[in-house]
Each structure stands twice: as structure tokens, then as C-alpha cells.
Amino acid sequence: MSLEMSLFNLQQKENSADAMPLAAKMRPQSFADFVGQEHLLGKGKVLRRCIETNCLPSMILWGPPGSGKTSLACVIARNTKSHFNSLTAVSAGVADLRRITREAEQRLKLSGQRTILFIDEIHRFNKAQQDAVLPFVENGTVILIGATTENPSFEVVSPLLSRCRVFQLNLLTNKQVQFIVQRALENSEQGLGPLKVTMDEETLNHLVTMSNGDARIALNALEMAVSVTLPDGDDNRRIKLPDVEDALQHRALPYDKSGDQHYEIMSALHKSLRGSDPDAALYWLGRMVESGEDPLYIARRLMRFACEDVGMADPQALVLAVAAQQAVHFVGMPEANLALAEAVVFLASAPKSNSLYQAYSRVQQDIEHSRNEPVPLWLRNPETSLMRQMGYGQGYKYAHDYPGHFVKQQNLPQSLKGKRYYIPSDQGYEVEIDARLKAWWGKRML
């Protein structure tokens, strides 16, 4: 190779490195550089021992954005004797998988070297794509490392999941993000050290807090703030709070309307409502609304809650939940956020009863497991003379003809005579309902 070509290649490499974002430049090179996830990578932990001894199982790295999944894959690549191939599920396809696995088979036969196949965002692979890599994971041709922000129980096919260890990465703490930011400020090789960047404590704390445990967001915002700040007379770049606020813009909330956050936060809202905690319920509602969740989805869930967990203890709960849905539909967002908030506070503060839910569950059980008998003749309408001759409507007691507009009458099929489905609780309006039913029917069987 000529000297001219060598210099050209070197210049290309330097230009490529300069173009890399700060978050990529600051990726850890070793365990000593890696921040967080001590439960996986602390001294003596199984995953760390596997990496250090080059005895890796296929694995799925599951964790929130910016928690270090790709960085961990890079550490594994630099600390094992295996060949390393990296794919992004967004752009890769079955053809790429076949090429890599074919090369891995040849490499294993010729030199005995195993291949690590890292697939970023593996949850974006469809079933056929995941199935394509399955036999090569099973026979050991490749060691799969998949990274995902989604629950692998739902996003990774069962045969592949059963052949992988799942390691869950945690959200980084503020202290850990702050350490990463300070290291980037001080690092003279990959970081911002040569630029002499300074930042006061208030600005640093704001950057760390608003990054929400995502190191990538923190470093990207830092890099942008630095790039638009001119050096002063001492050649220092002083980053101030408005610079960081401008770089961060609107806070990026961790939320996926079709992923784990969608279901987990709704679960938290539902359980806070059931626990009669209006403050927690309002917080989880806000997390969803401010993250862009479909307000009609929230309204539908509130209507379900009104029936399932408040029920007849306060029949107004459903009325208010439906009113909130109508407000969302008619007024729209963001104005209707207070209608949802009003419904949430009402539902959390209402007396709770699942008697209605249990009653309908008992009905479902009987319909599913008992004989579905015909309607008793006296409850049928005699629409024709033939029906009257067959006994339709004979013996029916018209309630309004009796004192108190009530009369005891069997309204269930004979096999279910005396069966009781709805059992009022001792909460709210159901106390009055219970008294009324007892006055009418006395004691019924369960």
C-alpha cells in the first residue's frame, strides 16, 4: 500500500471518529469504565465471570434506553476471544443473518473461533427473522446477544427465549449519570476535556435530573450545549442553565404507547385508584397524558374501573367516567385533561366494591358450566293465540299490582331456583341496596 493511500485511510478514520456523537465516543472500553448494573457486572457476578472466562451463553439484555445495553455488548466484544458481528434489527434482514451465520460456520470449522452475534433492538425482528437465527443459536454456531427495551416475554419467540438467558438492566441513578457526564467533561481523548468546559452545580443537577436515568440523553444534550457555546477570553466554555434547558427542549418521557410503559403505568393507575389514593392516581394519569397516551384509551379504562371496582357502591362513578370520555371526545386535549383528572379523583375517593364484578363472574361460570334451560313459560310474552294456548305468560305476577310494587316470583330457570349472584357489600350505596333486597327477598342461597 502506498504512503499516500495509508495517509488517506488514516484521515478517513480520524474524520469518522470526529463525526461520532459524544455518547458513542464515551462508550466504555472495559469493566473499569462501565457505570451501573453492578448486580450483573460486579466482581464475582455470573455474567462478569462468563465474560472474563470467554464462556458466554446466548443472552437477551433487557433494559430502558440509555442504561448501557449496547455499551455492555461493546465491552463483551473487547473482552472475549470470539469474533464479533453487530446488526441493528431496524435495517437488517434474513439475508444478513444467513451471511453472518454462514461465515460463522466456516470460521468455527477452520479456526475453532466462535462468533458473537449482537442484534440491537431485537424486538423489531419478526417471527420469521427470529426463527432464522434459532438453529444457529441451538447448535452453538453463534452466541446471540440481543438488546431490547421491550419485555422479551412478549417480543421474543418462545423457542429462542428458552435458549437465552435474560439479563435485566436497571435505569441509571442520578449519581451514575452525573459521573458519566463529569467523565465526559474531563476526558481529554474521547471527551470534552480539550474544550475546557465548565458547568455550575445547579446546571449539572438539572441536566442529570431531566435526563431521567438515560446517559445517552445527558451526553447528547451536553454535546449540543457545548457546541453552541463560544469560548470566553480565557478560552473556557461556561455552560449555563439556559444553555442546558435549550439543548434539552421538552423533556423526553420514557413511554411507549404499545410497550411495557403503556401497560405498567396503566396498571399503576388502576391499582392506585383501587387503593383509594387520589394523589398517586393523579400522578400516574399525568405520566400518561403528558407522554402522549391516547386520552380515549384512558377514559375507557376509567369506565371499566367505575364498573369493576366501584360498581354499585356509588353508581355515579360510571356517570362521571362517561362524562369524562365525552369531554375528551368533544373538547379534546389538552383542555380535557382536567375532566380526566376529575374522574380520577372521584373514582379514587369513591367507596369501593367489586360485588358487581363478582356477580357477573358467577353468571359467566353458570352459563359456561350448567345447563342453559329455556325461559320459564310465565316469563314469556304471549304474542300469538298459539302461544297463549301453550301457556305463555300464564301465572305471571305483575309487580305494580302488588303493595310496594313488589311480589315474590321465580324468575330463574328451575335448576337455578333461589340462586344468588349479586351480593351487595357494606360500602356506600350498597348498604341501602342490601337492606332493600333483604326486605324483598329475605335470605337467599349462594
VEXDREN-829105 format. One record per residue (C-alpha): z, x, y. Coordinates in steps of 0.001 Angstrom, whole numbers, plus 500000, padded with zeros to 6 digits. Example, Ala and Ser with C-alpha at 12.3 -4.5 7.8 and 13.67 -1.06 7.14 Angstrom:
<sites>
507800512300495500
507140513670498940
</sites>
This chain:
<sites>
500000500000500000
499073501395503437
501664502148506096
500017499565508325
500410496851505654
504015497857504979
504881497544508666
503115494168508778
505148492864505816
508362494189507346
507551492468510641
506834489213508793
510203489379507049
512025490057510320
510237487193512062
511075484868509179
514756485842509355
514828485321513130
513365481832512720
516095480773510279
518728478417511695
522222479806512150
523564477714509257
521095479401506887
521776482885508251
525516482440507753
525319481376504116
527968483253502111
526837486201500050
529881486386497767
533123484645496820
534847486571499624
532552484879502165
532776481377500704
535053478964502587
536717475971500925
536560474470497429
539479476557496180
540002474018493397
536697475253491937
536354478832493135
539911480097493460
540821483099491352
541240482089487732
539452478738488124
536986477861485367
533833477707487498
534538481045489135
535187482683485766
531925481234484429
530007482709487367
531699486100487154
531030486386483422
527465485028483706
528351482305481223
527226479251483154
526964475693481875
524430473305483360
526180471505486177
525961468919488933
527516469848492283
528577466581493919
529889466555497448
529386465416501052
526815467054503341
527836470460504671
530507471051502023
528748474099500547
526652472922497589
523568474993498456
525747477901499564
527517477851496215
524149477919494450
523232480989496515
526499482694495546
525761481935491909
522255483391492305
523620486643493708
526441486981491175
524656486327487886
522124488206485821
519939485149485479
516581484574487125
516950482023489930
514463479249490796
515120476742493556
513487473341494064
514021470533496549
513721467123494926
512190465721498114
508987467744497685
508981468951494058
507401467084491165
506970467183487405
504229469829487735
506690472185489438
509265471567486713
506734472278483974
505614475516485635
509176476783486033
510244475811482515
507092477392481050
507842480640482874
511489480391481815
510459480103478149
508281483201478420
510994485135480262
513564484223477614
511259485360474780
510164488618476419
513360489876478031
516098487518476897
516845486658480539
517914483092481188
516778481062484184
518923479109486617
517051476087487985
518631474807491198
517485471318492230
518695470264495658
519125466522496226
518599465825492527
519437462156493141
515948461835494678
514320462634491336
513238459502489482
513978458907485802
510708460457484615
511318463615486628
514877463951485350
513705463315481783
511132466121482179
513828468766482571
516151467297479912
514773469078476774
514871472463478502
518489471950479506
519308470846475984
517735473874474258
519073476338476831
515746477409478330
517157476760481801
520635476393483250
520415473428485582
522370473325488830
521799470020490576
523170469277494049
523749465728495240
525610463770497873
525449460638495708
527645459634492803
525931461211489761
527217458378487580
524623456162489260
521942458650490313
521593460993487309
520277459617484000
522915459423481282
521279461888478805
521061464574481491
524518463813482844
526047464171479380
524662467714479136
526059468826482503
529490469492483911
530151467619487153
531988469606489821
533069467646492890
533176469456496231
535543468197498906
534944467629502592
535877470761504527
539077470649506565
539062471209510325
540730474575509769
537974475644507378
535186474522509733
536889476363512588
536984479546510503
533249479224509785
532462478710513481
534580481664514582
532970483865511933
529530482905513253
530635483751516798
531894487181515774
529326488227513160
527015490895514592
524415490914511810
523630487305510902
525705485567513555
526013485314517330
528052488471517876
525394490328519937
525180487403522386
528855487734523421
529603484024523127
532991482743524284
534477479292523913
537856477935525009
540233476229522589
539510472687523809
535760473136523342
536187474710519910
538519471898518774
536052469271519975
533182470926518128
535224471151514934
536583467603515114
533235465992515887
531584467893513024
533647465754510647
534028468399507955
530306469256507915
529863473000508508
526108472605508983
526570470153511879
529074472503513512
526803475541513265
523676473652514357
525457472255517427
526897475678518227
523480477291517963
521912474719520273
524683475051522859
524307478825522831
520512478728523062
520569476691526303
523417478634527947
522357481543530150
524487484712530232
526633485306533298
526933488510535345
528951490181532575
526265489245530035
528622486733528380
527626483224527334
530507480904528134
530204477668526155
531991474777527852
532929471315526631
529933469545528275
527609472021526528
529013471119523110
529038467397523906
525407467607524967
524492469530521803
526284467074519527
524984463959521317
526080460879519340
528446461717516542
526715461579513180
528953459459510991
528820460141507237
527367456910505907
524600455829503591
523755452129503553
522711452325499900
525037455053498663
528684455747497927
529901455386501523
528426451877501644
530449450704498640
533569452799499188
534148451701502785
533445448067501946
535964448388499119
538469449821501594
537834446899503971
538239444316501207
541466445867499920
542877446202503451
542173442508504055
543807441619500740
546761443796501707
547173441828504982
546674444962507109
544608443985510181
544705447490511659
543248449185508586
540751446351508153
539552446746511753
539187450498511262
537015450163508141
534996447424509829
534391449772512763
533325452580510436
530626450345509001
529470448730512241
529301451995514189
527413453659511323
524689451038511464
525581448877508471
523758445543508289
526175443121510039
524929440206507949
525964442106504812
529462442471506276
529522438771507179
528509437798503631
531329439874502193
533822438308504617
532730434835503488
533249435834499875
536690437228500723
537625433995502510
536975432068499297
538278434599496792
541436435954498409
542481433334500977
540992430245499420
542931427034499862
545945428821501323
544039428487504617
540737426579504340
539946427594507940
539271431137506693
535858430193505345
535074428228508501
535778431275510672
533878433624508362
530824431354508514
531189431153512294
531156434969512444
527965435005510369
526384432505512742
527426434601515743
525839437695514212
522675435758513461
522462434002516852
523912436561519305
523061439776517478
524574443219517754
526394444833519428
527747441699521125
528644440062517808
530886442946516744
533852441081518232
533012437996516175
533250440144513037
536462441702514351
537950438251514985
537108437152511465
538587440341510003
541883439944511898
542094436261510914
541444436995507243
543920439882507163
546598437747508842
545997434618506748
548178433694503755
546618434930500535
545822433036497363
543379433680494549
544081430306492920
540564429095493667
539060432261492141
541211431890489020
540386428197488739
536659428813488737
537080431695486269
538819429275483869
535954426814484301
533440429560483501
535379430506480375
535418426916479091
531740426395479851
530910429627478040
533165429232475002
533774425495474460
531581422570473559
529663421141476525
530300417467475946
528349414666477625
529750412908480684
532115410040479665
530399406653479880
532776405228482526
531839408086484906
528097407422484611
526241405251487116
524661402103485534
521309402397487290
519460400005484970
520265396942482857
519812399038479707
522427401492480971
524852398613481647
524281397301478109
525083400784476751
528418400818478566
527590402995481542
530256402561484229
532443400196482172
536140400775482744
535660402922485847
538549402594488314
537506402669491982
540221404719493709
540018402876497047
541012399642495332
544458401055494458
547570401793496538
547374405142498285
543694405301497342
544610406945494056
544650405897490426
545115407980487276
541937408185485305
540482410617482785
537631412481484483
537139415305481973
535461415144478555
537769414098475715
538095417650474343
539417418852477714
541738415916478383
544675416997480525
543232420480481104
544260422094484383
542068424643486144
543286424712489720
546926425766490086
547978425982493750
550063428934494830
553146428784497040
551221430192500029
550130428456503228
548342425149502977
548510425228499171
552184424244499342
551070420884500757
548219420629498236
550618421339495356
553020418632496484
550218416092496819
548766416850493378
552180416647491723
552792413282493361
549495412015491998
549296413612488570
552761414803487676
552797417712485229
549567418728483541
548911421142480746
547481424633481463
</sites>
